[in-house]
């Protein structure tokens, strides 16, 4: 004897739709435009003839990386609309990634405290 797979009733589907109110298509376009603008600034950092970032280059790129990560996981991965447990998992991963990246750049001779000296 086979059993039919569990299916949600119309009432359950309606409850789920009310529980997770996502942004509109136009909202996704605005988020994508913001991500594109941040990416443009990141690419712009390669042109030293326009703006000389000096020693602030690495911290600026780190900040832009964290902001873009937050926007992507909040909206495109729907983390903003999910359980707070998922937010903690992603933030923990982000903190580990920043720690590994900082350890790597420190190993290659970049010292963040030198930014404020001169």
N, C-alpha and C positions, 0 to 999 in steps of 0.2 A: 504494500500500500504506500503510495507516495503522498506527500503533503505539499500543499502549496506554500510558496515562500511568504513570509510575513510581509504584509503591505500596510502602509499607513492609511488610515481613514482620512476622509476629507477634513474632519475636525482636527486631527493630529497634525496634518499638513498645514492647516491654517494657523495653529498654535506655533509651529516652527517658523513660519513666515513672519509672524509678529515678533517673535523672540529675537530674530536676527535681521534688523533693518539695515540693509546695505545702501551704499551711495549709488546715485544714478550713473548712467553712462557718461553724462557730461561731467560728473564729479571725477570719474576715472580719467577723462581727458585732461582735466585741470591738474590732477596728481601727476599724470605722465608729463605734462608741460613743465611742472615744477622739477621733476626728476631730470628732464632734459636741460633745464636751466642750470641746475647744480652740476650736471655733467659737463656743460659748456664751460663753467668756471673752472672745473678741474682740468679740462683740456687747455684752457687759457693759461694755466700756471706754467705750461711748457714754453711759452713765448716770453723769455726774459727781456726782450727789447721793449715790450709794452709795459709790464709791471715786474719789478724786481722784488720777489717775495722774500729773498734773503733767507734767514734762518727760520722764518715763520712758515716756510713752505710745508714741511712735514706736519706740524700741528694743524695747519689749515686743511691739508688733505685728509688727515685723520678725522677732523670734525665733519668734513663733508661726507666721508665714508660712513660715519655713524648716523648722520642725518638721513642719508639715502637708504641705509639698511633699515632704519626705523620706519620710514615711509613705505618701503616695499613690503615689509612684513605686516605693517598695520593695515594697509589697504589692499594690495594685490594678493596677499596670502590670507586676508580676512582676519588677521590676529586681533584687530580692534573689536571685532564682533564676537570673538570666541572666549573661552574660559581664561581667567587670569593665570591659570597654571601654565598655559602655553606661552604667555608673555614672559613668565619667569624662566622658562626653558630657553627661549630665544635670547633674552637678556644675558643669561649665564653664558651661552655660546658666544655672544658678542664680546663679553668681558674677557673670555678666554682668548678669543681671536686678537683683541687689542693687546692683551698681555704678551702673546707670542710675537706679534708684530713689533711691539716696543722692545722686547728682548732681542729680536733680530737686528733692529736698527741700532740699539746700544752696542751690540757685538761688532757692528761695522763702524763704530766710531762716532755716531751722532749722539750728542748729549743735550737733552732738552733744556737744561739749566743754562746753556751757553746762549740761548736766545736773548736773555735779559741782560747779558754782559756786553760791553763795548763802550 
